[in-house]
Amino acid sequence: MIRQGLKNDERPKFQGIDEKHGDLKLAIEIDTNELIDSCAVEIQRVFEIAALRALIAAGAKYGCSMKRIEAELTALKA
């Protein structure tokens, strides 16, 4: 979940794995103040960066290789 709030989280907040469905529940917050005068392309970029950060943190927590996603994040930030 990407929450719209007042700060940009570097790492998501984990809520654990759903026993029934196997979902990993996590949330990361983005600062909506930075989106006020942004165009659609920039807003999409902010959401993509947040999603990639969350995926990287989840991969690190569970010992998965995240090299491809880290490369995608690096390219997106450039």
PDB file of N, CA, C and O in Angstrom:
ATOM      1  N   MET A   1       0.847  -1.164   0.000  1.00  0.00           N
ATOM      2  CA  MET A   1       0.000   0.000   0.000  1.00  0.00           C
ATOM      3  C   MET A   1       0.901   1.239   0.000  1.00  0.00           C
ATOM      4  O   MET A   1       1.875   1.320   0.749  1.00  0.00           O
ATOM      5  N   ILE A   2       0.562   2.170  -0.832  1.00  0.00           N
ATOM      6  CA  ILE A   2       1.250   3.455  -0.830  1.00  0.00           C
ATOM      7  C   ILE A   2       0.309   4.464  -0.185  1.00  0.00           C
ATOM      8  O   ILE A   2      -0.755   4.777  -0.719  1.00  0.00           O
ATOM      9  N   ARG A   3       0.718   4.957   0.955  1.00  0.00           N
ATOM     10  CA  ARG A   3      -0.101   5.925   1.696  1.00  0.00           C
ATOM     11  C   ARG A   3       0.303   7.334   1.316  1.00  0.00           C
ATOM     12  O   ARG A   3       1.489   7.636   1.182  1.00  0.00           O
ATOM     13  N   GLN A   4      -0.663   8.176   1.147  1.00  0.00           N
ATOM     14  CA  GLN A   4      -0.396   9.579   0.868  1.00  0.00           C
ATOM     15  C   GLN A   4      -0.466  10.333   2.189  1.00  0.00           C
ATOM     16  O   GLN A   4      -1.495  10.333   2.864  1.00  0.00           O
ATOM     17  N   GLY A   5       0.647  10.980   2.551  1.00  0.00           N
ATOM     18  CA  GLY A   5       0.721  11.649   3.837  1.00  0.00           C
ATOM     19  C   GLY A   5       1.600  12.878   3.782  1.00  0.00           C
ATOM     20  O   GLY A   5       1.573  13.637   2.813  1.00  0.00           O
ATOM     21  N   LEU A   6       2.393  13.069   4.849  1.00  0.00           N
ATOM     22  CA  LEU A   6       3.194  14.284   4.985  1.00  0.00           C
ATOM     23  C   LEU A   6       4.693  14.038   5.002  1.00  0.00           C
ATOM     24  O   LEU A   6       5.459  14.957   5.294  1.00  0.00           O
ATOM     25  N   LYS A   7       5.134  12.818   4.696  1.00  0.00           N
ATOM     26  CA  LYS A   7       6.575  12.529   4.677  1.00  0.00           C
ATOM     27  C   LYS A   7       6.836  11.417   3.681  1.00  0.00           C
ATOM     28  O   LYS A   7       5.933  10.672   3.300  1.00  0.00           O
ATOM     29  N   ASN A   8       8.077  11.323   3.271  1.00  0.00           N
ATOM     30  CA  ASN A   8       8.506  10.234   2.397  1.00  0.00           C
ATOM     31  C   ASN A   8       9.245   9.203   3.235  1.00  0.00           C
ATOM     32  O   ASN A   8      10.311   9.482   3.783  1.00  0.00           O
ATOM     33  N   ASP A   9       8.675   8.016   3.330  1.00  0.00           N
ATOM     34  CA  ASP A   9       9.345   6.930   4.044  1.00  0.00           C
ATOM     35  C   ASP A   9      10.458   6.354   3.186  1.00  0.00           C
ATOM     36  O   ASP A   9      10.279   6.138   1.988  1.00  0.00           O
ATOM     37  N   GLU A  10      11.596   6.108   3.793  1.00  0.00           N
ATOM     38  CA  GLU A  10      12.683   5.419   3.104  1.00  0.00           C
ATOM     39  C   GLU A  10      12.421   3.912   3.075  1.00  0.00           C
ATOM     40  O   GLU A  10      12.770   3.223   2.117  1.00  0.00           O
ATOM     41  N   ARG A  11      11.800   3.419   4.147  1.00  0.00           N
ATOM     42  CA  ARG A  11      11.503   1.991   4.268  1.00  0.00           C
ATOM     43  C   ARG A  11      10.025   1.819   4.605  1.00  0.00           C
ATOM     44  O   ARG A  11       9.433   2.651   5.293  1.00  0.00           O
ATOM     45  N   PRO A  12       9.439   0.734   4.113  1.00  0.00           N
ATOM     46  CA  PRO A  12       8.030   0.496   4.422  1.00  0.00           C
ATOM     47  C   PRO A  12       7.845  -0.040   5.839  1.00  0.00           C
ATOM     48  O   PRO A  12       8.798  -0.457   6.497  1.00  0.00           O
ATOM     49  N   LYS A  13       6.621  -0.018   6.278  1.00  0.00           N
ATOM     50  CA  LYS A  13       6.255  -0.628   7.553  1.00  0.00           C
ATOM     51  C   LYS A  13       5.626  -1.979   7.244  1.00  0.00           C
ATOM     52  O   LYS A  13       4.660  -2.071   6.487  1.00  0.00           O
ATOM     53  N   PHE A  14       6.189  -3.024   7.841  1.00  0.00           N
ATOM     54  CA  PHE A  14       5.731  -4.387   7.596  1.00  0.00           C
ATOM     55  C   PHE A  14       4.643  -4.764   8.591  1.00  0.00           C
ATOM     56  O   PHE A  14       4.719  -4.421   9.771  1.00  0.00           O
ATOM     57  N   GLN A  15       3.633  -5.472   8.107  1.00  0.00           N
ATOM     58  CA  GLN A  15       2.566  -5.952   8.962  1.00  0.00           C
ATOM     59  C   GLN A  15       2.518  -7.479   8.996  1.00  0.00           C
ATOM     60  O   GLN A  15       1.617  -8.048   9.613  1.00  0.00           O
ATOM     61  N   GLY A  16       3.433  -8.124   8.371  1.00  0.00           N
ATOM     62  CA  GLY A  16       3.503  -9.580   8.408  1.00  0.00           C
ATOM     63  C   GLY A  16       2.831 -10.240   7.213  1.00  0.00           C
ATOM     64  O   GLY A  16       2.195  -9.585   6.388  1.00  0.00           O
ATOM     65  N   ILE A  17       2.991 -11.552   7.148  1.00  0.00           N
ATOM     66  CA  ILE A  17       2.439 -12.338   6.057  1.00  0.00           C
ATOM     67  C   ILE A  17       1.064 -12.871   6.456  1.00  0.00           C
ATOM     68  O   ILE A  17       0.889 -13.418   7.545  1.00  0.00           O
ATOM     69  N   ASP A  18       0.109 -12.705   5.573  1.00  0.00           N
ATOM     70  CA  ASP A  18      -1.239 -13.219   5.799  1.00  0.00           C
ATOM     71  C   ASP A  18      -1.191 -14.746   5.689  1.00  0.00           C
ATOM     72  O   ASP A  18      -0.838 -15.286   4.641  1.00  0.00           O
ATOM     73  N   GLU A  19      -1.541 -15.422   6.753  1.00  0.00           N
ATOM     74  CA  GLU A  19      -1.478 -16.886   6.802  1.00  0.00           C
ATOM     75  C   GLU A  19      -2.394 -17.538   5.763  1.00  0.00           C
ATOM     76  O   GLU A  19      -2.034 -18.555   5.171  1.00  0.00           O
ATOM     77  N   LYS A  20      -3.546 -16.970   5.548  1.00  0.00           N
ATOM     78  CA  LYS A  20      -4.533 -17.578   4.652  1.00  0.00           C
ATOM     79  C   LYS A  20      -4.152 -17.418   3.181  1.00  0.00           C
ATOM     80  O   LYS A  20      -4.230 -18.373   2.408  1.00  0.00           O
ATOM     81  N   HIS A  21      -3.741 -16.214   2.799  1.00  0.00           N
ATOM     82  CA  HIS A  21      -3.490 -15.921   1.389  1.00  0.00           C
ATOM     83  C   HIS A  21      -2.009 -15.833   1.017  1.00  0.00           C
ATOM     84  O   HIS A  21      -1.670 -15.866  -0.166  1.00  0.00           O
ATOM     85  N   GLY A  22      -1.136 -15.723   1.997  1.00  0.00           N
ATOM     86  CA  GLY A  22       0.299 -15.616   1.732  1.00  0.00           C
ATOM     87  C   GLY A  22       0.749 -14.222   1.320  1.00  0.00           C
ATOM     88  O   GLY A  22       1.886 -14.051   0.882  1.00  0.00           O
ATOM     89  N   ASP A  23      -0.115 -13.225   1.452  1.00  0.00           N
ATOM     90  CA  ASP A  23       0.245 -11.843   1.110  1.00  0.00           C
ATOM     91  C   ASP A  23       1.184 -11.272   2.164  1.00  0.00           C
ATOM     92  O   ASP A  23       1.045 -11.548   3.355  1.00  0.00           O
ATOM     93  N   LEU A  24       2.135 -10.475   1.708  1.00  0.00           N
ATOM     94  CA  LEU A  24       2.980  -9.710   2.625  1.00  0.00           C
ATOM     95  C   LEU A  24       2.404  -8.309   2.689  1.00  0.00           C
ATOM     96  O   LEU A  24       2.443  -7.572   1.703  1.00  0.00           O
ATOM     97  N   LYS A  25       1.878  -7.943   3.829  1.00  0.00           N
ATOM     98  CA  LYS A  25       1.278  -6.620   3.986  1.00  0.00           C
ATOM     99  C   LYS A  25       2.356  -5.631   4.409  1.00  0.00           C
ATOM    100  O   LYS A  25       3.026  -5.808   5.426  1.00  0.00           O
ATOM    101  N   LEU A  26       2.504  -4.584   3.597  1.00  0.00           N
ATOM    102  CA  LEU A  26       3.433  -3.512   3.935  1.00  0.00           C
ATOM    103  C   LEU A  26       2.904  -2.208   3.379  1.00  0.00           C
ATOM    104  O   LEU A  26       2.102  -2.192   2.445  1.00  0.00           O
ATOM    105  N   ALA A  27       3.360  -1.123   3.960  1.00  0.00           N
ATOM    106  CA  ALA A  27       2.903   0.206   3.541  1.00  0.00           C
ATOM    107  C   ALA A  27       4.084   1.170   3.552  1.00  0.00           C
ATOM    108  O   ALA A  27       4.971   1.093   4.402  1.00  0.00           O
ATOM    109  N   ILE A  28       4.066   2.073   2.590  1.00  0.00           N
ATOM    110  CA  ILE A  28       5.087   3.117   2.518  1.00  0.00           C
ATOM    111  C   ILE A  28       4.366   4.440   2.261  1.00  0.00           C
ATOM    112  O   ILE A  28       3.395   4.491   1.505  1.00  0.00           O
ATOM    113  N   GLU A  29       4.844   5.495   2.889  1.00  0.00           N
ATOM    114  CA  GLU A  29       4.171   6.801   2.793  1.00  0.00           C
ATOM    115  C   GLU A  29       4.930   7.727   1.858  1.00  0.00           C
ATOM    116  O   GLU A  29       6.160   7.744   1.832  1.00  0.00           O
ATOM    117  N   ILE A  30       4.160   8.502   1.085  1.00  0.00           N
ATOM    118  CA  ILE A  30       4.745   9.539   0.238  1.00  0.00           C
ATOM    119  C   ILE A  30       4.182  10.894   0.674  1.00  0.00           C
ATOM    120  O   ILE A  30       3.055  10.988   1.161  1.00  0.00           O
ATOM    121  N   ASP A  31       4.984  11.931   0.489  1.00  0.00           N
ATOM    122  CA  ASP A  31       4.607  13.289   0.878  1.00  0.00           C
ATOM    123  C   ASP A  31       3.759  13.920  -0.226  1.00  0.00           C
ATOM    124  O   ASP A  31       4.261  14.211  -1.312  1.00  0.00           O
ATOM    125  N   THR A  32       2.493  14.126   0.053  1.00  0.00           N
ATOM    126  CA  THR A  32       1.601  14.699  -0.958  1.00  0.00           C
ATOM    127  C   THR A  32       1.897  16.167  -1.253  1.00  0.00           C
ATOM    128  O   THR A  32       1.515  16.672  -2.309  1.00  0.00           O
ATOM    129  N   ASN A  33       2.567  16.850  -0.342  1.00  0.00           N
ATOM    130  CA  ASN A  33       2.926  18.249  -0.595  1.00  0.00           C
ATOM    131  C   ASN A  33       3.834  18.377  -1.810  1.00  0.00           C
ATOM    132  O   ASN A  33       3.813  19.397  -2.499  1.00  0.00           O
ATOM    133  N   GLU A  34       4.633  17.345  -2.076  1.00  0.00           N
ATOM    134  CA  GLU A  34       5.533  17.385  -3.226  1.00  0.00           C
ATOM    135  C   GLU A  34       4.799  17.135  -4.541  1.00  0.00           C
ATOM    136  O   GLU A  34       5.368  17.343  -5.612  1.00  0.00           O
ATOM    137  N   LEU A  35       3.555  16.694  -4.474  1.00  0.00           N
ATOM    138  CA  LEU A  35       2.802  16.347  -5.673  1.00  0.00           C
ATOM    139  C   LEU A  35       1.867  17.459  -6.141  1.00  0.00           C
ATOM    140  O   LEU A  35       1.301  17.375  -7.231  1.00  0.00           O
ATOM    141  N   ILE A  36       1.704  18.486  -5.336  1.00  0.00           N
ATOM    142  CA  ILE A  36       0.686  19.512  -5.600  1.00  0.00           C
ATOM    143  C   ILE A  36       0.816  20.142  -6.988  1.00  0.00           C
ATOM    144  O   ILE A  36      -0.175  20.220  -7.714  1.00  0.00           O
ATOM    145  N   ASP A  37       1.978  20.581  -7.365  1.00  0.00           N
ATOM    146  CA  ASP A  37       2.154  21.237  -8.661  1.00  0.00           C
ATOM    147  C   ASP A  37       2.848  20.336  -9.680  1.00  0.00           C
ATOM    148  O   ASP A  37       3.408  20.823 -10.662  1.00  0.00           O
ATOM    149  N   SER A  38       2.811  19.035  -9.449  1.00  0.00           N
ATOM    150  CA  SER A  38       3.497  18.092 -10.329  1.00  0.00           C
ATOM    151  C   SER A  38       2.591  17.650 -11.477  1.00  0.00           C
ATOM    152  O   SER A  38       1.367  17.595 -11.358  1.00  0.00           O
ATOM    153  N   CYS A  39       3.248  17.338 -12.592  1.00  0.00           N
ATOM    154  CA  CYS A  39       2.510  16.801 -13.737  1.00  0.00           C
ATOM    155  C   CYS A  39       2.294  15.291 -13.528  1.00  0.00           C
ATOM    156  O   CYS A  39       2.864  14.698 -12.612  1.00  0.00           O
ATOM    157  N   ALA A  40       1.487  14.696 -14.363  1.00  0.00           N
ATOM    158  CA  ALA A  40       1.160  13.271 -14.239  1.00  0.00           C
ATOM    159  C   ALA A  40       2.405  12.389 -14.320  1.00  0.00           C
ATOM    160  O   ALA A  40       2.490  11.379 -13.622  1.00  0.00           O
ATOM    161  N   VAL A  41       3.353  12.751 -15.146  1.00  0.00           N
ATOM    162  CA  VAL A  41       4.574  11.952 -15.295  1.00  0.00           C
ATOM    163  C   VAL A  41       5.383  11.969 -14.000  1.00  0.00           C
ATOM    164  O   VAL A  41       5.894  10.931 -13.580  1.00  0.00           O
ATOM    165  N   GLU A  42       5.503  13.111 -13.377  1.00  0.00           N
ATOM    166  CA  GLU A  42       6.248  13.215 -12.119  1.00  0.00           C
ATOM    167  C   GLU A  42       5.530  12.485 -10.984  1.00  0.00           C
ATOM    168  O   GLU A  42       6.178  11.855 -10.149  1.00  0.00           O
ATOM    169  N   ILE A  43       4.220  12.564 -10.947  1.00  0.00           N
ATOM    170  CA  ILE A  43       3.456  11.843  -9.921  1.00  0.00           C
ATOM    171  C   ILE A  43       3.652  10.340 -10.080  1.00  0.00           C
ATOM    172  O   ILE A  43       3.840   9.623  -9.097  1.00  0.00           O
ATOM    173  N   GLN A  44       3.607   9.873 -11.316  1.00  0.00           N
ATOM    174  CA  GLN A  44       3.842   8.451 -11.572  1.00  0.00           C
ATOM    175  C   GLN A  44       5.239   8.047 -11.110  1.00  0.00           C
ATOM    176  O   GLN A  44       5.409   6.981 -10.517  1.00  0.00           O
ATOM    177  N   ARG A  45       6.234   8.878 -11.373  1.00  0.00           N
ATOM    178  CA  ARG A  45       7.612   8.607 -10.962  1.00  0.00           C
ATOM    179  C   ARG A  45       7.713   8.489  -9.448  1.00  0.00           C
ATOM    180  O   ARG A  45       8.397   7.592  -8.954  1.00  0.00           O
ATOM    181  N   VAL A  46       7.053   9.366  -8.695  1.00  0.00           N
ATOM    182  CA  VAL A  46       7.075   9.325  -7.229  1.00  0.00           C
ATOM    183  C   VAL A  46       6.478   8.008  -6.726  1.00  0.00           C
ATOM    184  O   VAL A  46       7.028   7.378  -5.823  1.00  0.00           O
ATOM    185  N   PHE A  47       5.357   7.599  -7.310  1.00  0.00           N
ATOM    186  CA  PHE A  47       4.727   6.343  -6.912  1.00  0.00           C
ATOM    187  C   PHE A  47       5.603   5.142  -7.271  1.00  0.00           C
ATOM    188  O   PHE A  47       5.696   4.192  -6.494  1.00  0.00           O
ATOM    189  N   GLU A  48       6.243   5.176  -8.440  1.00  0.00           N
ATOM    190  CA  GLU A  48       7.121   4.076  -8.834  1.00  0.00           C
ATOM    191  C   GLU A  48       8.315   3.956  -7.892  1.00  0.00           C
ATOM    192  O   GLU A  48       8.694   2.848  -7.512  1.00  0.00           O
ATOM    193  N   ILE A  49       8.905   5.075  -7.515  1.00  0.00           N
ATOM    194  CA  ILE A  49      10.038   5.055  -6.589  1.00  0.00           C
ATOM    195  C   ILE A  49       9.611   4.474  -5.246  1.00  0.00           C
ATOM    196  O   ILE A  49      10.334   3.663  -4.668  1.00  0.00           O
ATOM    197  N   ALA A  50       8.465   4.871  -4.749  1.00  0.00           N
ATOM    198  CA  ALA A  50       7.968   4.345  -3.475  1.00  0.00           C
ATOM    199  C   ALA A  50       7.739   2.832  -3.563  1.00  0.00           C
ATOM    200  O   ALA A  50       8.112   2.091  -2.653  1.00  0.00           O
ATOM    201  N   ALA A  51       7.136   2.386  -4.643  1.00  0.00           N
ATOM    202  CA  ALA A  51       6.874   0.952  -4.815  1.00  0.00           C
ATOM    203  C   ALA A  51       8.181   0.165  -4.894  1.00  0.00           C
ATOM    204  O   ALA A  51       8.299  -0.897  -4.282  1.00  0.00           O
ATOM    205  N   LEU A  52       9.145   0.664  -5.629  1.00  0.00           N
ATOM    206  CA  LEU A  52      10.432  -0.020  -5.744  1.00  0.00           C
ATOM    207  C   LEU A  52      11.163  -0.066  -4.405  1.00  0.00           C
ATOM    208  O   LEU A  52      11.761  -1.086  -4.061  1.00  0.00           O
ATOM    209  N   ARG A  53      11.120   1.026  -3.650  1.00  0.00           N
ATOM    210  CA  ARG A  53      11.738   1.031  -2.316  1.00  0.00           C
ATOM    211  C   ARG A  53      11.102  -0.029  -1.418  1.00  0.00           C
ATOM    212  O   ARG A  53      11.799  -0.733  -0.687  1.00  0.00           O
ATOM    213  N   ALA A  54       9.792  -0.134  -1.479  1.00  0.00           N
ATOM    214  CA  ALA A  54       9.091  -1.135  -0.671  1.00  0.00           C
ATOM    215  C   ALA A  54       9.489  -2.546  -1.089  1.00  0.00           C
ATOM    216  O   ALA A  54       9.729  -3.399  -0.234  1.00  0.00           O
ATOM    217  N   LEU A  55       9.559  -2.800  -2.384  1.00  0.00           N
ATOM    218  CA  LEU A  55       9.956  -4.125  -2.869  1.00  0.00           C
ATOM    219  C   LEU A  55      11.388  -4.476  -2.465  1.00  0.00           C
ATOM    220  O   LEU A  55      11.667  -5.612  -2.082  1.00  0.00           O
ATOM    221  N   ILE A  56      12.281  -3.512  -2.551  1.00  0.00           N
ATOM    222  CA  ILE A  56      13.678  -3.740  -2.177  1.00  0.00           C
ATOM    223  C   ILE A  56      13.791  -4.062  -0.692  1.00  0.00           C
ATOM    224  O   ILE A  56      14.526  -4.971  -0.305  1.00  0.00           O
ATOM    225  N   ALA A  57      13.064  -3.321   0.139  1.00  0.00           N
ATOM    226  CA  ALA A  57      13.088  -3.580   1.585  1.00  0.00           C
ATOM    227  C   ALA A  57      12.528  -4.968   1.896  1.00  0.00           C
ATOM    228  O   ALA A  57      13.066  -5.675   2.747  1.00  0.00           O
ATOM    229  N   ALA A  58      11.457  -5.358   1.214  1.00  0.00           N
ATOM    230  CA  ALA A  58      10.870  -6.682   1.433  1.00  0.00           C
ATOM    231  C   ALA A  58      11.844  -7.772   1.004  1.00  0.00           C
ATOM    232  O   ALA A  58      12.000  -8.775   1.699  1.00  0.00           O
ATOM    233  N   GLY A  59      12.492  -7.581  -0.126  1.00  0.00           N
ATOM    234  CA  GLY A  59      13.471  -8.552  -0.594  1.00  0.00           C
ATOM    235  C   GLY A  59      14.638  -8.688   0.359  1.00  0.00           C
ATOM    236  O   GLY A  59      15.106  -9.796   0.623  1.00  0.00           O
ATOM    237  N   ALA A  60      15.108  -7.573   0.874  1.00  0.00           N
ATOM    238  CA  ALA A  60      16.216  -7.603   1.832  1.00  0.00           C
ATOM    239  C   ALA A  60      15.807  -8.321   3.114  1.00  0.00           C
ATOM    240  O   ALA A  60      16.593  -9.075   3.687  1.00  0.00           O
ATOM    241  N   LYS A  61      14.586  -8.086   3.556  1.00  0.00           N
ATOM    242  CA  LYS A  61      14.107  -8.711   4.796  1.00  0.00           C
ATOM    243  C   LYS A  61      14.019 -10.225   4.662  1.00  0.00           C
ATOM    244  O   LYS A  61      14.265 -10.955   5.623  1.00  0.00           O
ATOM    245  N   TYR A  62      13.670 -10.692   3.475  1.00  0.00           N
ATOM    246  CA  TYR A  62      13.481 -12.128   3.275  1.00  0.00           C
ATOM    247  C   TYR A  62      14.599 -12.786   2.465  1.00  0.00           C
ATOM    248  O   TYR A  62      14.444 -13.909   1.986  1.00  0.00           O
ATOM    249  N   GLY A  63      15.723 -12.086   2.314  1.00  0.00           N
ATOM    250  CA  GLY A  63      16.913 -12.672   1.702  1.00  0.00           C
ATOM    251  C   GLY A  63      16.824 -12.937   0.216  1.00  0.00           C
ATOM    252  O   GLY A  63      17.435 -13.886  -0.277  1.00  0.00           O
ATOM    253  N   CYS A  64      16.081 -12.126  -0.508  1.00  0.00           N
ATOM    254  CA  CYS A  64      15.950 -12.282  -1.957  1.00  0.00           C
ATOM    255  C   CYS A  64      16.903 -11.328  -2.670  1.00  0.00           C
ATOM    256  O   CYS A  64      17.174 -10.226  -2.194  1.00  0.00           O
ATOM    257  N   SER A  65      17.400 -11.770  -3.809  1.00  0.00           N
ATOM    258  CA  SER A  65      18.240 -10.895  -4.621  1.00  0.00           C
ATOM    259  C   SER A  65      17.372  -9.830  -5.267  1.00  0.00           C
ATOM    260  O   SER A  65      16.370 -10.139  -5.913  1.00  0.00           O
ATOM    261  N   MET A  66      17.756  -8.596  -5.093  1.00  0.00           N
ATOM    262  CA  MET A  66      16.967  -7.483  -5.615  1.00  0.00           C
ATOM    263  C   MET A  66      17.765  -6.651  -6.616  1.00  0.00           C
ATOM    264  O   MET A  66      17.456  -5.478  -6.826  1.00  0.00           O
ATOM    265  N   LYS A  67      18.781  -7.238  -7.231  1.00  0.00           N
ATOM    266  CA  LYS A  67      19.661  -6.477  -8.121  1.00  0.00           C
ATOM    267  C   LYS A  67      18.910  -5.833  -9.286  1.00  0.00           C
ATOM    268  O   LYS A  67      19.171  -4.678  -9.623  1.00  0.00           O
ATOM    269  N   ARG A  68      17.990  -6.559  -9.898  1.00  0.00           N
ATOM    270  CA  ARG A  68      17.264  -5.992 -11.035  1.00  0.00           C
ATOM    271  C   ARG A  68      16.371  -4.838 -10.599  1.00  0.00           C
ATOM    272  O   ARG A  68      16.276  -3.825 -11.293  1.00  0.00           O
ATOM    273  N   ILE A  69      15.721  -4.988  -9.460  1.00  0.00           N
ATOM    274  CA  ILE A  69      14.839  -3.920  -8.975  1.00  0.00           C
ATOM    275  C   ILE A  69      15.664  -2.728  -8.507  1.00  0.00           C
ATOM    276  O   ILE A  69      15.269  -1.581  -8.720  1.00  0.00           O
ATOM    277  N   GLU A  70      16.812  -2.987  -7.869  1.00  0.00           N
ATOM    278  CA  GLU A  70      17.701  -1.892  -7.468  1.00  0.00           C
ATOM    279  C   GLU A  70      18.200  -1.127  -8.687  1.00  0.00           C
ATOM    280  O   GLU A  70      18.305   0.099  -8.654  1.00  0.00           O
ATOM    281  N   ALA A  71      18.507  -1.851  -9.765  1.00  0.00           N
ATOM    282  CA  ALA A  71      18.944  -1.194 -11.010  1.00  0.00           C
ATOM    283  C   ALA A  71      17.831  -0.340 -11.584  1.00  0.00           C
ATOM    284  O   ALA A  71      18.073   0.756 -12.088  1.00  0.00           O
ATOM    285  N   GLU A  72      16.612  -0.847 -11.505  1.00  0.00           N
ATOM    286  CA  GLU A  72      15.449  -0.080 -11.997  1.00  0.00           C
ATOM    287  C   GLU A  72      15.269   1.204 -11.188  1.00  0.00           C
ATOM    288  O   GLU A  72      14.982   2.261 -11.750  1.00  0.00           O
ATOM    289  N   LEU A  73      15.437   1.107  -9.872  1.00  0.00           N
ATOM    290  CA  LEU A  73      15.321   2.287  -9.007  1.00  0.00           C
ATOM    291  C   LEU A  73      16.415   3.306  -9.328  1.00  0.00           C
ATOM    292  O   LEU A  73      16.148   4.505  -9.413  1.00  0.00           O
ATOM    293  N   THR A  74      17.625   2.834  -9.502  1.00  0.00           N
ATOM    294  CA  THR A  74      18.743   3.721  -9.850  1.00  0.00           C
ATOM    295  C   THR A  74      18.473   4.437 -11.166  1.00  0.00           C
ATOM    296  O   THR A  74      18.713   5.639 -11.284  1.00  0.00           O
ATOM    297  N   ALA A  75      17.976   3.706 -12.149  1.00  0.00           N
ATOM    298  CA  ALA A  75      17.673   4.308 -13.462  1.00  0.00           C
ATOM    299  C   ALA A  75      16.544   5.323 -13.349  1.00  0.00           C
ATOM    300  O   ALA A  75      16.573   6.366 -14.003  1.00  0.00           O
ATOM    301  N   LEU A  76      15.555   5.020 -12.526  1.00  0.00           N
ATOM    302  CA  LEU A  76      14.412   5.917 -12.362  1.00  0.00           C
ATOM    303  C   LEU A  76      14.812   7.210 -11.667  1.00  0.00           C
ATOM    304  O   LEU A  76      14.265   8.271 -11.971  1.00  0.00           O
ATOM    305  N   LYS A  77      15.762   7.133 -10.735  1.00  0.00           N
ATOM    306  CA  LYS A  77      16.215   8.321 -10.011  1.00  0.00           C
ATOM    307  C   LYS A  77      17.128   9.199 -10.849  1.00  0.00           C
ATOM    308  O   LYS A  77      17.295  10.381 -10.547  1.00  0.00           O
ATOM    309  N   ALA A  78      17.722   8.641 -11.896  1.00  0.00           N
ATOM    310  CA  ALA A  78      18.684   9.398 -12.721  1.00  0.00           C
ATOM    311  C   ALA A  78      18.026  10.438 -13.580  1.00  0.00           C
ATOM    312  O   ALA A  78      18.706  11.146 -14.322  1.00  0.00           O
TER     313      ALA A  78
END
